[in-house]
């Protein structure tokens, strides 16, 4: 399973759909099992990610991040996941120039 994570970027009333993740998920639909954890909706996204990794074999944790406050939350969550599941492959992409290499 591929696990997509969109870290919290806005308050609940200002939330936006994670369109980049939804676009990739549309391609995977029916071909690959996946789950999406959206930090703008899920009040405990770190725990949700950890629970999903415990329940199912995860092939990849894919994280999308915008520079700014979202990066702080993404790094904290990914470090927690990495500490508990060091063998879980992860990939982080930061949007908007300059491209940021995330430390996970």
N, CA, C and O of each residue as an XYZ file, in Angstrom:
416
protein
N       0.837     -1.177      0.000
C       0.000      0.000      0.000
C       0.884      1.243      0.000
O       1.944      1.272      0.626
N       0.429      2.259     -0.710
C       1.075      3.563     -0.691
C       0.274      4.456      0.241
O      -0.951      4.534      0.151
N       0.972      5.114      1.119
C       0.341      5.977      2.100
C       0.704      7.422      1.768
O       1.876      7.795      1.808
N      -0.289      8.223      1.444
C      -0.079      9.633      1.124
C      -0.378     10.483      2.354
O      -1.340     10.226      3.077
N       0.447     11.489      2.585
C       0.258     12.384      3.726
C       0.329     13.832      3.273
O       1.320     14.273      2.690
N      -0.733     14.555      3.550
C      -0.791     15.992      3.303
C      -0.810     16.679      4.665
O      -1.847     16.674      5.330
N       0.304     17.270      5.102
C       0.359     17.905      6.418
C      -0.576     19.104      6.516
O      -0.962     19.693      5.505
N      -0.929     19.452      7.733
C      -1.822     20.585      7.983
C      -1.196     21.860      7.451
O      -0.034     22.164      7.721
N      -2.004     22.610      6.676
C      -1.536     23.869      6.103
C      -2.438     25.034      6.492
O      -1.999     26.184      6.503
N      -3.690     24.741      6.808
C      -4.657     25.800      7.096
C      -5.578     25.393      8.239
O      -5.564     24.251      8.696
N      -6.366     26.343      8.681
C      -7.419     26.035      9.649
C      -8.521     25.275      8.921
O      -8.646     25.358      7.699
N      -9.308     24.543      9.679
C     -10.342     23.696      9.091
C     -11.261     24.484      8.155
O     -11.615     23.987      7.086
N     -11.645     25.680      8.528
C     -12.572     26.453      7.691
C     -11.938     26.924      6.383
O     -12.655     27.245      5.435
N     -10.607     26.970      6.315
C      -9.904     27.409      5.109
C      -9.261     26.262      4.343
O      -8.478     26.495      3.423
N      -9.580     25.041      4.706
C      -8.881     23.893      4.122
C      -9.057     23.821      2.605
O     -10.056     24.258      2.036
N      -8.042     23.253      1.998
C      -8.035     23.023      0.564
C      -7.874     21.525      0.324
O      -7.276     20.816      1.133
N      -8.398     21.069     -0.762
C      -8.213     19.667     -1.112
C      -6.769     19.443     -1.546
O      -6.189     20.296     -2.217
N      -6.180     18.308     -1.173
C      -4.807     18.004     -1.599
C      -4.808     17.514     -3.055
O      -4.697     16.317     -3.318
N      -4.935     18.454     -3.983
C      -5.126     18.101     -5.395
C      -3.973     17.298     -5.984
O      -4.196     16.424     -6.821
N      -2.747     17.581     -5.559
C      -1.614     16.816     -6.098
C      -1.724     15.343     -5.722
O      -1.446     14.462     -6.536
N      -2.131     15.086     -4.485
C      -2.304     13.693     -4.032
C      -3.496     13.056     -4.733
O      -3.426     11.901     -5.154
N      -4.576     13.794     -4.860
C      -5.765     13.245     -5.524
C      -5.485     12.908     -6.991
O      -6.025     11.935     -7.516
N      -4.647     13.703     -7.649
C      -4.301     13.424     -9.042
C      -3.520     12.112     -9.158
O      -3.778     11.311    -10.056
N      -2.577     11.900     -8.257
C      -1.813     10.646     -8.274
C      -2.713      9.472     -7.908
O      -2.625      8.401     -8.509
N      -3.574      9.678     -6.925
C      -4.490      8.612     -6.506
C      -5.418      8.197     -7.649
O      -5.755      7.019     -7.775
N      -5.828      9.142     -8.471
C      -6.692      8.823     -9.605
C      -6.003      7.869    -10.575
O      -6.649      6.997    -11.155
N      -4.704      8.032    -10.751
C      -3.944      7.140    -11.630
C      -3.804      5.753    -11.003
O      -3.806      4.742    -11.704
N      -3.683      5.718     -9.679
C      -3.490      4.441     -8.976
C      -4.788      3.663     -8.766
O      -4.755      2.460     -8.509
N      -5.915      4.333     -8.873
C      -7.213      3.725     -8.585
C      -7.394      2.413     -9.345
O      -7.289      2.367    -10.571
N      -7.669      1.348     -8.588
C      -7.884      0.037     -9.170
C      -6.607     -0.731     -9.497
O      -6.669     -1.904     -9.867
N      -5.450     -0.082     -9.364
C      -4.180     -0.733     -9.677
C      -3.327     -0.960     -8.441
O      -2.570     -1.929     -8.371
N      -3.446     -0.080     -7.482
C      -2.600     -0.118     -6.285
C      -3.435      0.319     -5.094
O      -4.222      1.260     -5.191
N      -3.261     -0.362     -3.973
C      -3.959      0.047     -2.757
C      -3.269      1.281     -2.184
O      -2.041      1.351     -2.131
N      -4.070      2.247     -1.760
C      -3.515      3.459     -1.180
C      -4.456      4.017     -0.111
O      -5.628      3.647     -0.038
N      -3.922      4.901      0.701
C      -4.712      5.626      1.691
C      -4.177      7.051      1.743
O      -2.995      7.295      1.501
N      -5.069      7.989      2.065
C      -4.693      9.396      2.167
C      -4.984      9.877      3.578
O      -6.091      9.706      4.088
N      -3.978     10.483      4.206
C      -4.165     11.131      5.505
C      -3.983     12.624      5.259
O      -2.904     13.075      4.874
N      -5.046     13.377      5.485
C      -5.025     14.823      5.270
C      -5.006     15.523      6.624
O      -5.989     15.494      7.364
N      -3.881     16.149      6.936
C      -3.724     16.841      8.209
C      -4.632     18.036      8.379
O      -4.784     18.535      9.494
N      -5.248     18.513      7.297
C      -6.191     19.618      7.408
C      -7.553     19.159      7.920
O      -8.366     19.975      8.355
N      -7.795     17.868      7.867
C      -9.069     17.310      8.331
C      -8.867     16.426      9.554
O      -9.644     16.498     10.506
N      -7.841     15.602      9.536
C      -7.554     14.654     10.613
C      -6.895     15.390     11.787
O      -5.820     15.965     11.620
N      -7.518     15.379     12.965
C      -6.930     16.089     14.101
C      -5.675     15.418     14.664
O      -4.900     16.065     15.368
N      -5.465     14.144     14.370
C      -4.305     13.394     14.852
C      -3.628     12.670     13.685
O      -3.614     11.439     13.663
N      -3.069     13.397     12.718
C      -2.534     12.727     11.530
C      -1.349     11.805     11.820
O      -1.198     10.774     11.165
N      -0.511     12.162     12.790
C       0.635     11.302     13.111
C       0.150      9.942     13.591
O       0.646      8.905     13.151
N      -0.820      9.953     14.494
C      -1.367      8.696     15.007
C      -2.070      7.906     13.909
O      -1.990      6.678     13.879
N      -2.753      8.601     13.013
C      -3.427      7.911     11.902
C      -2.413      7.221     10.993
O      -2.626      6.085     10.569
N      -1.312      7.908     10.696
C      -0.263      7.295      9.881
C       0.324      6.070     10.572
O       0.499      5.021      9.952
N       0.624      6.211     11.847
C       1.206      5.102     12.613
C       0.249      3.916     12.651
O       0.671      2.771     12.484
N      -1.034      4.184     12.869
C      -2.025      3.099     12.894
C      -2.098      2.382     11.548
O      -2.157      1.154     11.504
N      -2.095      3.139     10.455
C      -2.159      2.515      9.133
C      -0.916      1.674      8.844
O      -1.017      0.597      8.257
N       0.248      2.162      9.252
C       1.485      1.403      9.025
C       1.481      0.126      9.856
O       1.979     -0.906      9.404
N       0.929      0.180     11.053
C       0.829     -1.033     11.891
C      -0.133     -2.052     11.297
O       0.113     -3.256     11.369
N      -1.225     -1.575     10.710
C      -2.284     -2.455     10.218
C      -1.958     -3.121      8.881
O      -2.373     -4.254      8.637
N      -1.225     -2.433      8.024
C      -0.994     -2.924      6.669
C       0.468     -2.760      6.275
O       1.160     -1.886      6.798
N       0.935     -3.588      5.363
C       2.298     -3.382      4.857
C       2.324     -2.158      3.931
O       1.629     -2.122      2.916
N       3.121     -1.174      4.291
C       3.209      0.063      3.519
C       4.487      0.028      2.685
O       5.585     -0.142      3.214
N       4.326      0.192      1.380
C       5.463      0.204      0.464
C       6.138      1.565      0.416
O       7.339      1.663      0.163
N       5.351      2.627      0.662
C       5.888      3.975      0.557
C       5.014      4.949      1.321
O       3.787      4.900      1.232
N       5.650      5.834      2.071
C       4.982      6.983      2.669
C       5.365      8.182      1.814
O       6.523      8.598      1.808
N       4.397      8.742      1.090
C       4.642      9.877      0.200
C       4.042     11.128      0.830
O       2.863     11.154      1.184
N       4.867     12.163      0.966
C       4.467     13.385      1.655
C       4.587     14.561      0.698
O       5.594     14.709      0.006
N       3.557     15.392      0.662
C       3.628     16.619     -0.124
C       3.628     17.796      0.839
O       2.874     17.811      1.812
N       4.477     18.785      0.563
C       4.661     19.884      1.511
C       4.832     21.200      0.774
O       5.522     21.275     -0.243
N       4.192     22.238      1.305
C       4.454     23.595      0.838
C       5.420     24.242      1.826
O       5.327     23.985      3.026
N       6.338     25.070      1.352
C       7.251     25.741      2.276
C       6.482     26.578      3.296
O       5.422     27.128      2.996
N       7.026     26.663      4.485
C       6.397     27.448      5.543
C       5.951     26.565      6.689
O       6.583     25.548      6.974
N       4.866     26.943      7.352
C       4.407     26.200      8.532
C       4.108     24.723      8.259
O       4.270     23.886      9.147
N       3.676     24.401      7.043
C       3.379     23.007      6.722
C       4.635     22.150      6.801
O       4.562     20.976      7.163
N       5.773     22.720      6.470
C       7.031     21.984      6.509
C       7.383     21.564      7.931
O       7.850     20.447      8.152
N       7.163     22.447      8.885
C       7.471     22.140     10.286
C       6.682     20.921     10.748
O       7.250     20.001     11.336
N       5.386     20.908     10.486
C       4.556     19.771     10.883
C       4.919     18.498     10.149
O       4.906     17.411     10.728
N       5.245     18.633      8.867
C       5.608     17.459      8.072
C       6.875     16.812      8.597
O       6.942     15.589      8.729
N       7.876     17.618      8.897
C       9.143     17.081      9.382
C       8.950     16.407     10.736
O       9.481     15.321     10.965
N       8.195     17.039     11.636
C       7.958     16.446     12.959
C       7.235     15.106     12.847
O       7.622     14.132     13.493
N       6.196     15.060     12.033
C       5.448     13.814     11.861
C       6.309     12.735     11.219
O       6.305     11.589     11.669
N       7.040     13.089     10.178
C       7.861     12.098      9.483
C       8.999     11.587     10.353
O       9.372     10.418     10.256
N       9.549     12.434     11.190
C      10.586     11.961     12.122
C      10.003     10.975     13.132
O      10.653      9.995     13.494
N       8.790     11.234     13.580
C       8.125     10.312     14.511
C       7.857      8.969     13.832
O       8.108      7.916     14.417
N       7.352      9.006     12.608
C       7.091      7.769     11.868
C       8.405      7.027     11.621
O       8.469      5.810     11.789
N       9.446      7.749     11.224
C      10.751      7.130     10.956
C      11.327      6.492     12.218
O      11.937      5.425     12.146
N      11.141      7.133     13.372
C      11.652      6.579     14.633
C      10.961      5.257     14.974
O      11.593      4.337     15.493
N       9.674      5.168     14.682
C       8.925      3.947     15.007
C       9.032      2.874     13.934
O       8.986      1.681     14.234
N       9.175      3.300     12.685
C       9.219      2.361     11.556
C      10.398      2.722     10.651
O      10.196      3.259      9.562
N      11.609      2.438     11.084
C      12.778      2.871     10.312
C      12.901      2.230      8.937
O      13.617      2.752      8.083
N      12.228      1.125      8.702
C      12.326      0.454      7.401
C      11.234      0.890      6.430
O      11.210      0.442      5.283
N      10.342      1.750      6.873
C       9.266      2.226      5.993
C       9.842      3.270      5.030
O      10.281      4.330      5.475
N       9.849      2.990      3.719
C      10.384      3.960      2.765
C       9.515      5.220      2.741
O       8.288      5.135      2.807
N      10.148      6.372      2.646
C       9.394      7.619      2.583
C       9.988      8.529      1.525
O      11.176      8.465      1.206
N       9.127      9.371      0.997
C       9.545     10.335     -0.018
C       8.814     11.624      0.259
O       7.592     11.629      0.410
N       9.543     12.713      0.328
C       8.932     14.015      0.558
C       9.197     14.941     -0.594
O      10.313     15.002     -1.110
N       8.171     15.667     -1.002
C       8.323     16.638     -2.075
C       7.822     17.981     -1.584
O       6.704     18.095     -1.082
N       8.648     18.982     -1.732
C       8.242     20.339     -1.385
C       7.909     21.075     -2.673
O       8.692     21.081     -3.622
N       6.746     21.688     -2.689
C       6.337     22.426     -3.879
C       6.774     23.878     -3.765
O       7.114     24.337     -2.675
N       6.769     24.571     -4.826
C       7.160     25.977     -4.952
C       8.668     26.120     -4.908
O       9.323     25.496     -4.073
N       9.224     26.920     -5.779
C      10.666     27.137     -5.758
C      11.074     27.875     -4.494
O      10.258     28.650     -3.997
N      12.222     27.709     -3.948
C      13.156     26.679     -4.355
C      12.737     25.313     -3.825
O      12.102     25.223     -2.774
N      13.082     24.274     -4.530
C      12.753     22.933     -4.080
C      13.566     22.640     -2.815
O      14.768     22.898     -2.749
N      12.885     22.108     -1.839
C      13.503     21.829     -0.542
C      13.724     20.323     -0.418
O      12.817     19.538     -0.697
N      14.891     19.928     -0.013
C      15.167     18.518      0.254
C      14.774     18.247      1.697
O      15.391     18.773      2.623
N      13.763     17.436      1.884
C      13.268     17.166      3.226
C      14.119     16.108      3.915
O      14.599     15.184      3.258
N      14.316     16.223      5.230
C      15.226     15.334      5.958
C      14.590     14.020      6.385
O      14.729     13.633      7.545
N      13.900     13.324      5.497
C      13.342     12.019      5.841
C      13.299     11.130      4.640
O      12.858      9.985      4.735
